[in-house]
Amino acid sequence: MNDDLEILAAELGTALLARGEWLALAESCTGGWLAQVVTAIAGSSAWFDRGFVTYSNAAKTDMLGVPEVTLERHGAVSEATARAMVQGALAYSRADWAVAITGVAGPSGGSPDKPVGTICFAWAAKDGGCEAQTRHFTGDRAAVREQSVRYALQGLWQRLEASPLLA
């Protein structure tokens, strides 16, 4: 694992622990890499509740409650799906914060509208705040996935810093 990812995950864990808050993750194209980075931190069981690896559309629906109509209208790689995934992660966990990642890591699977490297993220807090973003990363499959994990962690860090303590 990259040292910078481990440092960022450790800093997030320290902040979550100090706040008495929990994290849940919903991953598709990263296949659990984000959860692996988080659980590489000793003591993460004090602030990391669970992770959902929902690679197929059926898993997104079955495990996270992503509406089939969302997948039909917007596709698995969409901000709408990322939002539904992150809300499902909150609903099916005891977490205060959740992060979702869905996208096209490559080398195949892209389309003109959603080329390889298109990744959709969502971050949510149990207080109801939810944000989604789409980014386009370059490189091979491993590089796209690594950039996705880093971006997800950085996005959570920014939102955590900007948020008051949850009640």
DSSP file (Angstrom, degrees, kcal/mol; ACC not computed):
  #  RESIDUE AA STRUCTURE BP1 BP2  ACC     N-H-->O    O-->H-N    N-H-->O    O-->H-N    TCO  KAPPA ALPHA  PHI   PSI    X-CA   Y-CA   Z-CA
    1    1 A M              0   0    0      0, 0.0     2,-0.2     0, 0.0     3,-0.0   0.000 360.0 360.0 360.0 145.8    0.0    0.0    0.0
    2    2 A N     >  -     0   0    0      1,-0.1     4,-1.9     2,-0.0     3,-0.4  -0.472 360.0-133.0 -68.9 137.1    1.2    3.5   -0.7
    3    3 A D  H  > S+     0   0    0      1,-0.2     4,-2.7     2,-0.2     5,-0.2   0.862 104.8  56.8 -59.4 -37.1    2.4    5.3    2.4
    4    4 A D  H  > S+     0   0    0      1,-0.2     4,-2.3     2,-0.2    -1,-0.2   0.869 106.4  49.7 -66.9 -34.2    0.4    8.4    1.6
    5    5 A L  H  > S+     0   0    0     -3,-0.4     4,-2.6     2,-0.2    -1,-0.2   0.914 112.1  48.2 -66.4 -41.9   -2.8    6.4    1.5
    6    6 A E  H  X S+     0   0    0     -4,-1.9     4,-2.4     2,-0.2    -2,-0.2   0.904 111.7  49.5 -65.7 -40.9   -2.0    4.8    4.8
    7    7 A I  H  X S+     0   0    0     -4,-2.7     4,-2.4     2,-0.2    -2,-0.2   0.932 112.4  47.6 -63.0 -45.5   -1.1    8.2    6.4
    8    8 A L  H  X S+     0   0    0     -4,-2.3     4,-2.4     1,-0.2    -2,-0.2   0.915 112.5  48.7 -62.9 -43.4   -4.4    9.7    5.1
    9    9 A A  H  X S+     0   0    0     -4,-2.6     4,-2.5     1,-0.2    -1,-0.2   0.896 111.2  50.8 -63.5 -39.9   -6.4    6.8    6.4
   10   10 A A  H  X S+     0   0    0     -4,-2.4     4,-2.5     2,-0.2    -2,-0.2   0.908 110.0  49.5 -64.8 -41.4   -4.7    7.0    9.8
   11   11 A E  H  X S+     0   0    0     -4,-2.4     4,-2.2     2,-0.2    -2,-0.2   0.912 111.5  49.2 -64.1 -42.0   -5.4   10.7   10.0
   12   12 A L  H  X S+     0   0    0     -4,-2.4     4,-2.9     1,-0.2     5,-0.2   0.926 110.9  50.5 -61.1 -44.4   -9.1   10.1    9.2
   13   13 A G  H  X S+     0   0    0     -4,-2.5     4,-2.8     1,-0.2     5,-0.2   0.902 108.7  51.1 -61.5 -42.1   -9.3    7.4   11.8
   14   14 A T  H  X S+     0   0    0     -4,-2.5     4,-2.3     2,-0.2    -1,-0.2   0.921 112.9  46.4 -60.8 -43.8   -7.8    9.6   14.4
   15   15 A A  H  X S+     0   0    0     -4,-2.2     4,-1.6     2,-0.2    -2,-0.2   0.922 113.8  47.3 -66.0 -44.9  -10.3   12.3   13.6
   16   16 A L  H  X>S+     0   0    0     -4,-2.9     5,-2.7     1,-0.2     4,-0.8   0.922 113.0  49.3 -63.0 -43.4  -13.3    9.9   13.6
   17   17 A L  H ><5S+     0   0    0     -4,-2.8     3,-0.9     1,-0.2    -1,-0.2   0.920 109.1  51.7 -62.1 -44.4  -12.2    8.4   16.8
   18   18 A A  H 3<5S+     0   0    0     -4,-2.3    -1,-0.2     1,-0.3    -2,-0.2   0.832 113.9  45.1 -61.6 -31.9  -11.8   11.8   18.5
   19   19 A R  H 3<5S-     0   0    0     -4,-1.6    -1,-0.3    -5,-0.2    -2,-0.2   0.560 110.1-123.2 -87.2  -9.8  -15.3   12.6   17.4
   20   20 A G  T <<5 +     0   0    0     -3,-0.9     2,-0.3    -4,-0.8    -3,-0.2   0.836  65.4 139.6  69.7  32.6  -16.7    9.3   18.4
   21   21 A E      < -     0   0    0     -5,-2.7     2,-0.3    -6,-0.2    -1,-0.2  -0.754  42.9-138.1-115.6 158.7  -18.0    8.7   14.9
   22   22 A W        -     0   0    0     -2,-0.3    75,-2.0    72,-0.2    74,-1.8  -0.783   7.6-145.0-117.3 155.3  -18.1    5.7   12.6
   23   23 A L  E     -ab  48  97A   0     24,-2.1    26,-2.8    -2,-0.3    27,-0.9  -0.935  11.4-176.3-121.2 141.3  -17.4    5.1    8.9
   24   24 A A  E     -ab  50  98A   0     73,-1.8    75,-1.4    -2,-0.4     2,-0.4  -0.961  12.0-153.0-129.5 153.0  -19.0    2.7    6.3
   25   25 A L  E     -ab  51  99A   0     25,-1.8    27,-2.7    -2,-0.3     2,-0.4  -0.951  10.9-165.0-128.8 145.3  -17.9    2.2    2.7
   26   26 A A  E     +ab  52 100A   0     73,-2.6    75,-2.0    -2,-0.4     2,-0.4  -0.969  22.7 178.4-128.5 114.8  -19.7    1.2   -0.4
   27   27 A E  E     +ab  53 101A   0     25,-3.4    27,-3.1    -2,-0.4    75,-0.2  -0.907  21.6 158.3-123.3 143.9  -17.4    0.2   -3.3
   28   28 A S  S >  S+     0   0    0     73,-1.4     3,-1.9    -2,-0.4    74,-0.2   0.494  81.4  25.1-119.1 -82.9  -17.9   -1.1   -6.8
   29   29 A C  T 3  S+     0   0    0      1,-0.3    73,-0.1    72,-0.2   116,-0.1   0.702 120.1  57.5 -64.9 -20.2  -14.9   -0.5   -9.1
   30   30 A T  T >  S-     0   0    0     71,-0.2     3,-2.2   118,-0.1    -1,-0.3   0.567  92.9-149.2 -87.6  -8.3  -12.4   -0.4   -6.3
   31   31 A G  T <   -     0   0    0     -3,-1.9    22,-0.1     1,-0.3    -2,-0.1   0.719  69.5 -41.8  54.5  30.0  -13.4   -3.9   -5.1
   32   32 A G  T 3> S+     0   0    0     20,-0.2     4,-2.4     3,-0.0    -1,-0.3   0.443 102.9 124.8  98.4   0.5  -12.7   -3.3   -1.5
   33   33 A W  H <> S+     0   0    0     -3,-2.2     4,-2.3     1,-0.2     5,-0.2   0.901  75.2  52.0 -61.0 -40.4   -9.4   -1.5   -1.9
   34   34 A L  H  > S+     0   0    0      1,-0.2     4,-2.1     2,-0.2    -1,-0.2   0.922 110.7  47.7 -62.5 -43.5  -10.7    1.5    0.1
   35   35 A A  H  > S+     0   0    0      1,-0.2     4,-2.9     2,-0.2    -1,-0.2   0.872 109.6  54.1 -64.4 -36.1  -11.8   -0.8    3.0
   36   36 A Q  H  X S+     0   0    0     -4,-2.4     4,-1.0     2,-0.2    -2,-0.2   0.912 108.2  49.1 -63.9 -41.9   -8.3   -2.5    2.8
   37   37 A V  H  < S+     0   0    0     -4,-2.3     3,-0.3     1,-0.2     4,-0.3   0.917 114.3  45.9 -62.6 -43.4   -6.6    0.8    3.2
   38   38 A V  H >< S+     0   0    0     -4,-2.1     3,-1.4     1,-0.2    -2,-0.2   0.920 113.1  47.7 -66.6 -44.9   -8.8    1.7    6.2
   39   39 A T  H 3< S+     0   0    0     -4,-2.9    -1,-0.2     1,-0.3    -2,-0.2   0.581  94.6  75.0 -78.8  -7.2   -8.4   -1.7    7.9
   40   40 A A  T 3< S+     0   0    0     -4,-1.0     2,-0.6    -3,-0.3    -1,-0.3   0.660  79.5  91.8 -70.4 -15.5   -4.6   -1.6    7.4
   41   41 A I  S X  S-     0   0    0     -3,-1.4     3,-1.9    -4,-0.3     4,-0.2  -0.712  87.6-121.2 -84.6 120.8   -4.7    0.9   10.2
   42   42 A A  T 3  S+     0   0    0     -2,-0.6    -2,-0.1     1,-0.3    -1,-0.1  -0.375  98.3  21.7 -59.5 134.0   -4.3   -0.7   13.6
   43   43 A G  T >  S+     0   0    0     -4,-0.1     3,-2.1    -2,-0.1    -1,-0.3   0.498  78.6 132.5  86.2   4.5   -7.3    0.1   15.8
   44   44 A S  G X>  +     0   0    0     -3,-1.9     4,-2.9     1,-0.3     3,-2.0   0.705  56.9  77.8 -63.7 -17.7   -9.6    0.9   12.9
   45   45 A S  G 34 S+     0   0    0      1,-0.3    -1,-0.3     2,-0.2    -3,-0.1   0.653  84.9  64.7 -65.9 -11.5  -12.2   -1.4   14.5
   46   46 A A  G <4 S+     0   0    0     -3,-2.1    -1,-0.3     1,-0.1    -2,-0.2   0.562 122.5  13.3 -84.8  -9.0  -12.9    1.5   16.8
   47   47 A W  T <4 S+     0   0    0     -3,-2.0   -24,-2.1     1,-0.2     2,-0.6   0.470 109.4  80.3-143.0  -9.9  -14.1    3.8   14.0
   48   48 A F  E  <  +a   23   0A   0     -4,-2.9    -1,-0.2   -26,-0.2   -24,-0.2  -0.920  47.5 177.0-107.0 117.4  -14.7    1.6   10.9
   49   49 A D  E     -     0   0A   0    -26,-2.8     2,-0.3    -2,-0.6   -25,-0.2   0.954  54.0 -40.1 -84.4 -55.5  -18.0   -0.2   11.0
   50   50 A R  E     -a   24   0A   0    -27,-0.9   -25,-1.8     2,-0.0     2,-0.4  -0.993  41.0-135.1-168.1 163.5  -18.3   -2.0    7.7
   51   51 A G  E     -a   25   0A   0     -2,-0.3     2,-0.5   -27,-0.2   -25,-0.2  -0.982  10.8-151.7-130.5 145.1  -17.7   -2.1    4.0
   52   52 A F  E     -a   26   0A   0    -27,-2.7   -25,-3.4    -2,-0.4     2,-0.8  -0.971   1.7-162.2-115.7 121.8  -19.9   -3.2    1.1
   53   53 A V  E     +a   27   0A   0     -2,-0.5     2,-0.6   -27,-0.2   -25,-0.2  -0.904  17.7 171.8-102.2 106.8  -18.4   -4.5   -2.1
   54   54 A T        +     0   0    0    -27,-3.1     6,-0.1    -2,-0.8   -25,-0.1  -0.715  10.1 157.1-120.2  77.9  -21.2   -4.2   -4.6
   55   55 A Y        +     0   0    0     -2,-0.6    -1,-0.2   -27,-0.1     2,-0.2   0.884  59.4  56.4 -73.8 -40.2  -19.7   -5.0   -7.9
   56   56 A S  S  > S-     0   0    0     -3,-0.2     4,-1.9     1,-0.1     5,-0.1  -0.518  86.5-119.3 -90.9 160.6  -22.8   -6.1   -9.7
   57   57 A N  H  > S+     0   0    0      1,-0.2     4,-2.1     2,-0.2     5,-0.2   0.890 116.1  56.7 -62.0 -38.9  -26.0   -4.2  -10.1
   58   58 A A  H  > S+     0   0    0      1,-0.2     4,-3.4     2,-0.2     5,-0.2   0.903 106.0  49.9 -60.6 -40.7  -27.8   -6.9   -8.2
   59   59 A A  H  >>S+     0   0    0      2,-0.2     4,-2.8     1,-0.2     5,-0.7   0.895 107.7  53.8 -64.9 -39.3  -25.5   -6.5   -5.3
   60   60 A K  H  X5S+     0   0    0     -4,-1.9     6,-2.0     1,-0.2     4,-1.1   0.906 116.4  39.0 -60.7 -40.9  -26.1   -2.7   -5.3
   61   61 A T  H  X5S+     0   0    0     -4,-2.1     4,-1.2     4,-0.3    -2,-0.2   0.942 120.9  42.8 -73.2 -49.6  -29.8   -3.4   -5.1
   62   62 A D  H  <5S+     0   0    0     -4,-3.4    -3,-0.2    -5,-0.2    -2,-0.2   0.897 125.9  29.4 -66.6 -43.4  -29.7   -6.3   -2.7
   63   63 A M  H  <5S+     0   0    0     -4,-2.8    -3,-0.2    -5,-0.2    -1,-0.2   0.782 134.8  23.9 -92.5 -29.2  -27.1   -5.0   -0.2
   64   64 A L  H  <<S-     0   0    0     -4,-1.1    -3,-0.2    -5,-0.7    -2,-0.2   0.488  96.7-118.9-117.9  -6.9  -27.5   -1.2   -0.4
   65   65 A G     <  +     0   0    0     -4,-1.2    -4,-0.3    -5,-0.3    -3,-0.1   0.746  45.2 172.1  74.3  22.4  -31.1   -0.8   -1.6
   66   66 A V        -     0   0    0     -6,-2.0    -1,-0.2    -7,-0.1    -2,-0.1  -0.523  39.8-114.1 -64.1 123.2  -30.1    1.0   -4.8
   67   67 A P    >>  -     0   0    0      0, 0.0     4,-1.6     0, 0.0     3,-0.7  -0.342  11.4-134.6 -62.2 136.4  -33.4    1.3   -6.7
   68   68 A E  H 3> S+     0   0    0      1,-0.3     4,-2.5     2,-0.2     5,-0.2   0.858 106.8  60.2 -58.1 -34.7  -33.5   -0.7   -9.9
   69   69 A V  H 3> S+     0   0    0      1,-0.2     4,-2.6     2,-0.2     5,-0.3   0.849 101.0  54.0 -63.9 -33.2  -35.0    2.3  -11.6
   70   70 A T  H <>>S+     0   0    0     -3,-0.7     4,-2.6     2,-0.2     5,-0.7   0.934 110.7  45.4 -63.9 -45.7  -31.9    4.4  -10.7
   71   71 A L  H  X5S+     0   0    0     -4,-1.6     4,-1.3     3,-0.2    -2,-0.2   0.887 114.9  48.2 -65.1 -39.2  -29.7    1.8  -12.3
   72   72 A E  H  <5S+     0   0    0     -4,-2.5    -2,-0.2    -5,-0.2    -1,-0.2   0.915 119.2  37.5 -67.5 -43.5  -31.9    1.6  -15.4
   73   73 A R  H  <5S+     0   0    0     -4,-2.6    -2,-0.2    -5,-0.2    -3,-0.2   0.884 135.7  16.3 -76.3 -39.9  -32.2    5.4  -15.9
   74   74 A H  H  <5S-     0   0    0     -4,-2.6    -3,-0.2    -5,-0.3    -2,-0.2   0.654  98.9-127.6-112.6 -20.5  -28.6    6.4  -15.0
   75   75 A G     << -     0   0    0     -4,-1.3     6,-0.3    -5,-0.7    -3,-0.1  -0.060  35.5 -75.4  88.0 164.2  -26.5    3.3  -15.1
   76   76 A A  S    S+     0   0    0      1,-0.2     2,-1.2    -5,-0.1    -1,-0.2   0.825 125.0  63.5 -66.4 -31.5  -24.2    1.9  -12.4
   77   77 A V  S    S+     0   0    0     -6,-0.1     2,-0.3    -3,-0.1    -1,-0.2  -0.731  84.6 101.7 -97.6  87.0  -21.6    4.6  -13.2
   78   78 A S  S  > S-     0   0    0     -2,-1.2     4,-2.4     1,-0.1     5,-0.1  -0.984  78.8-116.6-160.7 155.6  -23.5    7.7  -12.2
   79   79 A E  H  > S+     0   0    0     -2,-0.3     4,-2.7     1,-0.2     5,-0.2   0.853 115.7  58.8 -65.3 -33.4  -23.8   10.2   -9.5
   80   80 A A  H  > S+     0   0    0      2,-0.2     4,-2.0     1,-0.2    -1,-0.2   0.919 108.8  43.7 -61.8 -42.7  -27.4    9.1   -8.9
   81   81 A T  H  > S+     0   0    0     -6,-0.3     4,-2.7     2,-0.2    -2,-0.2   0.910 112.1  52.5 -69.4 -41.9  -26.2    5.5   -8.2
   82   82 A A  H  X S+     0   0    0     -4,-2.4     4,-2.5     1,-0.2    -2,-0.2   0.911 110.1  49.5 -59.8 -41.3  -23.2    6.7   -6.1
   83   83 A R  H  X S+     0   0    0     -4,-2.7     4,-2.3     2,-0.2    -1,-0.2   0.924 111.8  47.7 -62.7 -44.2  -25.7    8.8   -4.0
   84   84 A A  H  X S+     0   0    0     -4,-2.0     4,-2.1     1,-0.2    -2,-0.2   0.887 111.9  51.2 -64.8 -38.1  -28.0    5.8   -3.6
   85   85 A M  H  X S+     0   0    0     -4,-2.7     4,-2.3     2,-0.2    -2,-0.2   0.931 111.0  46.6 -63.4 -46.1  -25.0    3.6   -2.6
   86   86 A V  H  X S+     0   0    0     -4,-2.5     4,-1.7     1,-0.2    -2,-0.2   0.877 112.3  50.0 -68.2 -36.4  -23.8    6.0    0.0
   87   87 A Q  H  X S+     0   0    0     -4,-2.3     4,-2.4     2,-0.2    -1,-0.2   0.886 110.6  50.9 -67.6 -37.3  -27.3    6.4    1.5
   88   88 A G  H  X S+     0   0    0     -4,-2.1     4,-2.5     2,-0.2    -2,-0.2   0.891 105.8  55.2 -64.7 -39.8  -27.6    2.6    1.6
   89   89 A A  H  < S+     0   0    0     -4,-2.3     6,-0.3     1,-0.2    -1,-0.2   0.895 111.6  44.5 -61.3 -39.1  -24.3    2.3    3.4
   90   90 A L  H >< S+     0   0    0     -4,-1.7     3,-1.2     1,-0.2    -2,-0.2   0.915 113.6  50.1 -68.2 -42.8  -25.6    4.7    6.1
   91   91 A A  H 3< S+     0   0    0     -4,-2.4    -2,-0.2     1,-0.3    -1,-0.2   0.842 113.9  44.0 -66.3 -33.9  -28.9    2.9    6.3
   92   92 A Y  T 3< S+     0   0    0     -4,-2.5     2,-0.3    -5,-0.1    -1,-0.3   0.011 115.7  46.7-104.1  27.9  -27.4   -0.6    6.7
   93   93 A S  S <  S-     0   0    0     -3,-1.2   -69,-0.1     2,-0.1    -3,-0.0  -0.891  81.6-114.6-148.9 178.8  -24.7    0.3    9.2
   94   94 A R  S    S+     0   0    0     -2,-0.3   -72,-0.2   -71,-0.1    -4,-0.1   0.150  70.5 134.9-102.1  17.5  -24.2    2.2   12.4
   95   95 A A        -     0   0    0     -6,-0.3   -72,-0.2    -5,-0.2    -2,-0.1  -0.261  49.7-159.7 -72.7 151.9  -22.0    4.7   10.6
   96   96 A D  S    S+     0   0    0    -74,-1.8    30,-2.7     1,-0.2     2,-0.3   0.648  85.3  33.2 -94.0 -25.2  -22.1    8.5   10.9
   97   97 A W  E     -bC  23 125A   0    -75,-2.0   -73,-1.8    28,-0.2     2,-0.3  -0.953  67.0-176.0-131.8 147.8  -20.2    8.9    7.6
   98   98 A A  E     -bC  24 124A   0     26,-2.4    26,-2.3    -2,-0.3     2,-0.4  -0.993   8.7-161.3-144.5 153.9  -20.2    6.9    4.4
   99   99 A V  E     -bC  25 123A   0    -75,-1.4   -73,-2.6    -2,-0.3     2,-0.4  -0.988   7.9-165.8-131.4 140.1  -18.3    7.0    1.1
  100  100 A A  E     -bC  26 122A   0     22,-2.7    22,-1.8    -2,-0.4     2,-0.4  -0.976   3.6-172.8-128.2 145.3  -19.3    5.4   -2.2
  101  101 A I  E     +bC  27 121A   0    -75,-2.0   -73,-1.4    -2,-0.4     2,-0.3  -0.998  12.1 160.0-136.2 130.2  -17.3    4.7   -5.3
  102  102 A T  E     + C   0 120A   0     18,-2.3    18,-3.7    -2,-0.4     2,-0.3  -0.981  22.6 107.9-146.7 139.8  -18.6    3.4   -8.6
  103  103 A G  E     - C   0 119A   0     -2,-0.3     2,-0.6    16,-0.3    16,-0.2  -0.976  65.2 -67.6-179.9-168.3  -17.0    3.7  -12.1
  104  104 A V        +     0   0    0     14,-2.5    13,-3.3    -2,-0.3    14,-0.3  -0.916  36.4 173.6-114.6 101.4  -15.1    2.3  -15.0
  105  105 A A        +     0   0    0     -2,-0.6    39,-0.3     1,-0.2    40,-0.2   0.718  41.8 163.7 -83.3 -21.3  -11.6    1.2  -14.1
  106  106 A G  S    S+     0   0    0      2,-0.5    -1,-0.2     1,-0.1     3,-0.1  -0.301  76.2 176.1  90.7-176.3  -10.8   -0.4  -17.4
  107  107 A P  S    S+     0   0    0      0, 0.0     2,-0.2     0, 0.0     3,-0.2  -0.989 106.6   7.0 -78.2 -12.6   -9.2   -1.5  -19.5
  108  108 A S  S    S+     0   0    0      1,-0.1    -2,-0.5     7,-0.1     3,-0.1  -0.590  94.1  73.4-115.5-177.7  -12.6   -2.2  -21.1
  109  109 A G        +     0   0    0      1,-0.3    -1,-0.1    -2,-0.2     2,-0.0   0.311  66.6 125.9  97.8  -8.4  -16.2   -1.3  -20.3
  110  110 A G        -     0   0    0     -3,-0.2    -1,-0.3    -6,-0.0     3,-0.0  -0.301  37.4-166.7 -79.4 167.5  -16.1    2.4  -21.2
  111  111 A S        -     0   0    0      3,-1.5    -1,-0.0    -3,-0.1     0, 0.0  -0.889  41.3 -94.5-141.6 170.8  -18.4    4.2  -23.6
  112  112 A P  S    S+     0   0    0      0, 0.0    -1,-0.0     0, 0.0    -2,-0.0   0.884 128.4  41.3 -57.7 -36.9  -18.3    7.5  -25.3
  113  113 A D  S    S+     0   0    0      1,-0.3    -3,-0.0    -3,-0.0     0, 0.0   0.811 130.5  26.7 -78.8 -30.6  -20.4    9.0  -22.5
  114  114 A K  S    S-     0   0    0     -5,-0.0    -3,-1.5     4,-0.0    -1,-0.3  -0.672  83.3-172.8-134.3  77.7  -18.5    7.2  -19.8
  115  115 A P    >   -     0   0    0      0, 0.0     3,-1.8     0, 0.0   -11,-0.2  -0.197  43.6 -72.2 -69.3 163.6  -15.0    6.5  -20.9
  116  116 A V  T 3  S+     0   0    0      1,-0.3   -11,-0.2    -9,-0.1     3,-0.1  -0.288 124.0  39.7 -51.5 135.3  -12.5    4.3  -18.9
  117  117 A G  T 3  S+     0   0    0    -13,-3.3    20,-2.5     1,-0.3     2,-0.6   0.341  78.3 134.0  99.3  -4.4  -11.4    6.3  -15.9
  118  118 A T  E <   + D   0 136A   0     -3,-1.8   -14,-2.5   -14,-0.3     2,-0.4  -0.704  30.9 176.4 -79.8 118.6  -14.9    7.8  -15.2
  119  119 A I  E     -CD 103 135A   0     16,-2.9    16,-2.8    -2,-0.6     2,-0.4  -0.989  18.2-155.6-130.1 131.7  -15.5    7.4  -11.5
  120  120 A C  E     -CD 102 134A   0    -18,-3.7   -18,-2.3    -2,-0.4     2,-0.3  -0.901  14.8-171.9-108.4 135.2  -18.5    8.7   -9.5
  121  121 A F  E     -CD 101 133A   0     12,-3.1    12,-1.8    -2,-0.4     2,-0.3  -0.856   8.6-172.1-121.6 154.3  -18.1    9.3   -5.8
  122  122 A A  E     -CD 100 132A   0    -22,-1.8   -22,-2.7    -2,-0.3     2,-0.4  -0.979   2.2-169.9-146.0 143.0  -20.6   10.2   -3.0
  123  123 A W  E     +CD  99 131A   0      8,-2.5     8,-2.6    -2,-0.3     2,-0.3  -0.985  14.0 175.5-127.5 138.8  -20.0   11.2    0.6
  124  124 A A  E     -CD  98 130A   0    -26,-2.3   -26,-2.4    -2,-0.4     2,-0.3  -0.996  20.5-152.0-146.6 151.1  -22.7   11.4    3.2
  125  125 A A  E >   -C   97   0A   0      4,-2.4     3,-2.3    -2,-0.3   -28,-0.2  -0.886  33.4-116.4-116.1 152.4  -23.2   12.1    6.9
  126  126 A K  T 3  S+     0   0    0    -30,-2.7   -29,-0.1    -2,-0.3   -30,-0.1   0.679 109.8  75.1 -65.4 -14.1  -26.1   10.7    8.9
  127  127 A D  T 3  S-     0   0    0    -31,-0.3    -1,-0.3     2,-0.1   -31,-0.0   0.521 122.6 -99.3 -73.9  -2.8  -27.3   14.3    9.4
  128  128 A G  S <  S+     0   0    0     -3,-2.3     2,-0.3     1,-0.3    -2,-0.1   0.246  78.5 137.0 108.4 -13.2  -28.5   14.1    5.9
  129  129 A G        +     0   0    0     -4,-0.0    -4,-2.4    -5,-0.0     2,-0.4  -0.524  25.5 171.7 -69.9 130.1  -25.7   15.9    4.0
  130  130 A C  E     -D  124   0A   0     -2,-0.3     2,-0.4    -6,-0.2    -6,-0.2  -0.991   9.7-179.8-143.6 130.8  -24.8   14.1    0.8
  131  131 A E  E     -D  123   0A   0     -8,-2.6    -8,-2.5    -2,-0.4     2,-0.3  -0.978   5.1-167.2-130.2 144.6  -22.6   15.2   -2.1
  132  132 A A  E     +D  122   0A   0     -2,-0.4     2,-0.3   -10,-0.2   -10,-0.2  -0.968   7.2 176.9-129.9 149.2  -21.6   13.5   -5.3
  133  133 A Q  E     -D  121   0A   0    -12,-1.8   -12,-3.1    -2,-0.3     2,-0.4  -0.984  19.2-142.3-146.0 153.2  -18.9   14.2   -7.9
  134  134 A T  E     -D  120   0A   0     -2,-0.3     2,-0.3   -14,-0.2   -14,-0.2  -0.969  21.5-179.3-117.7 135.8  -17.6   12.6  -11.0
  135  135 A R  E     -D  119   0A   0    -16,-2.8   -16,-2.9    -2,-0.4     2,-0.5  -0.914  21.0-140.1-130.0 158.3  -13.9   12.6  -11.9
  136  136 A H  E     -D  118   0A   0     -2,-0.3     2,-0.3   -18,-0.2   -18,-0.2  -0.975  22.6-172.4-121.9 116.8  -11.9   11.3  -14.8
  137  137 A F        -     0   0    0    -20,-2.5     2,-0.3    -2,-0.5     7,-0.1  -0.738   9.5-143.5-107.9 156.5   -8.7    9.6  -14.0
  138  138 A T        +     0   0    0     -2,-0.3     2,-0.2     5,-0.1     9,-0.1  -0.728  50.4  56.1-115.7 166.1   -6.0    8.4  -16.4
  139  139 A G  S    S-     0   0    0     -2,-0.3    -2,-0.1     4,-0.1     2,-0.0  -0.564  87.1 -38.8 110.3-174.3   -3.7    5.4  -16.5
  140  140 A D  S  > S-     0   0    0     -2,-0.2     4,-2.6     1,-0.1     5,-0.2  -0.136  72.5 -83.5 -77.9-179.4   -4.1    1.6  -16.3
  141  141 A R  H  > S+     0   0    0      1,-0.2     4,-2.4     2,-0.2     5,-0.2   0.900 129.5  48.6 -53.3 -48.2   -6.7   -0.2  -14.2
  142  142 A A  H  > S+     0   0    0      1,-0.2     4,-2.6     2,-0.2    -1,-0.2   0.901 111.8  49.6 -62.1 -41.2   -4.5   -0.1  -11.1
  143  143 A A  H  > S+     0   0    0      2,-0.2     4,-2.5     1,-0.2    -1,-0.2   0.905 111.0  49.0 -66.0 -41.3   -3.8    3.6  -11.5
  144  144 A V  H  X S+     0   0    0     -4,-2.6     4,-1.9   -39,-0.3    -2,-0.2   0.924 113.7  46.7 -63.6 -44.0   -7.4    4.5  -11.9
  145  145 A R  H  X S+     0   0    0     -4,-2.4     4,-2.3    -5,-0.2    -2,-0.2   0.915 112.4  49.3 -65.9 -42.7   -8.4    2.5   -8.9
  146  146 A E  H  X S+     0   0    0     -4,-2.6     4,-2.4     1,-0.2    -2,-0.2   0.925 111.0  49.4 -63.1 -44.4   -5.6    3.9   -6.7
  147  147 A Q  H  X S+     0   0    0     -4,-2.5     4,-2.6     1,-0.2    -1,-0.2   0.867 109.8  53.5 -61.3 -35.3   -6.5    7.5   -7.7
  148  148 A S  H  X S+     0   0    0     -4,-1.9     4,-2.4     2,-0.2    -2,-0.2   0.918 108.5  47.9 -65.6 -44.5  -10.1    6.7   -6.8
  149  149 A V  H  X S+     0   0    0     -4,-2.3     4,-2.3     2,-0.2    -2,-0.2   0.936 113.7  47.9 -61.6 -46.4   -9.2    5.5   -3.4
  150  150 A R  H  X S+     0   0    0     -4,-2.4     4,-2.7     1,-0.2     5,-0.2   0.927 112.2  48.6 -60.9 -45.9   -7.1    8.5   -2.8
  151  151 A Y  H  X S+     0   0    0     -4,-2.6     4,-2.5     1,-0.2    -1,-0.2   0.886 110.2  52.0 -63.8 -39.0   -9.8   10.9   -4.0
  152  152 A A  H  X S+     0   0    0     -4,-2.4     4,-2.1     2,-0.2    -1,-0.2   0.924 112.2  45.5 -63.2 -44.8  -12.4    9.2   -1.8
  153  153 A L  H  X S+     0   0    0     -4,-2.3     4,-2.5     2,-0.2    -2,-0.2   0.924 113.6  49.0 -64.7 -45.0  -10.3    9.6    1.3
  154  154 A Q  H  X S+     0   0    0     -4,-2.7     4,-2.4     1,-0.2    -2,-0.2   0.898 110.5  51.6 -61.9 -40.1   -9.4   13.2    0.5
  155  155 A G  H  X S+     0   0    0     -4,-2.5     4,-1.9    -5,-0.2    -1,-0.2   0.895 110.4  48.0 -64.5 -40.3  -13.0   14.0   -0.1
  156  156 A L  H  X S+     0   0    0     -4,-2.1     4,-2.8     2,-0.2     5,-0.2   0.925 110.2  52.6 -65.0 -43.3  -14.0   12.5    3.2
  157  157 A W  H  X S+     0   0    0     -4,-2.5     4,-2.5     1,-0.2    -2,-0.2   0.925 109.1  49.4 -58.4 -46.3  -11.3   14.4    5.0
  158  158 A Q  H  X S+     0   0    0     -4,-2.4     4,-1.5     1,-0.2    -1,-0.2   0.908 114.3  44.9 -59.8 -43.1  -12.4   17.7    3.5
  159  159 A R  H  X S+     0   0    0     -4,-1.9     4,-0.7     2,-0.2    -2,-0.2   0.868 112.2  51.6 -71.5 -36.6  -16.0   17.0    4.6
  160  160 A L  H >< S+     0   0    0     -4,-2.8     3,-0.8     1,-0.2    -2,-0.2   0.923 109.6  49.7 -65.0 -44.3  -15.1   15.9    8.0
  161  161 A E  H 3< S+     0   0    0     -4,-2.5    -1,-0.2     1,-0.2    -2,-0.2   0.855 113.1  47.1 -61.8 -35.5  -13.0   19.0    8.6
  162  162 A A  H 3< S+     0   0    0     -4,-1.5    -1,-0.2    -5,-0.2    -2,-0.2   0.561  98.9  88.7 -83.3  -8.9  -15.9   21.2    7.5
  163  163 A S  S << S-     0   0    0     -3,-0.8     3,-0.1    -4,-0.7     2,-0.1  -0.712  72.5-130.3 -98.5 138.6  -18.5   19.4    9.6
  164  164 A P        -     0   0    0      0, 0.0    -2,-0.1     0, 0.0    -1,-0.0  -0.352  51.3 -74.8 -69.6 164.7  -19.4   20.2   13.2
  165  165 A L        -     0   0    0      1,-0.1     2,-0.2     2,-0.1  -145,-0.0  -0.369  53.1-117.0 -59.7 138.1  -19.5   17.2   15.5
  166  166 A L              0   0    0      1,-0.1    -1,-0.1  -147,-0.1   -70,-0.0  -0.510 360.0 360.0 -76.2 147.0  -22.6   15.1   14.9
  167  167 A A              0   0    0     -2,-0.2    -1,-0.1     0, 0.0    -2,-0.1   0.488 360.0 360.0 -76.1 360.0  -25.0   14.8   17.7
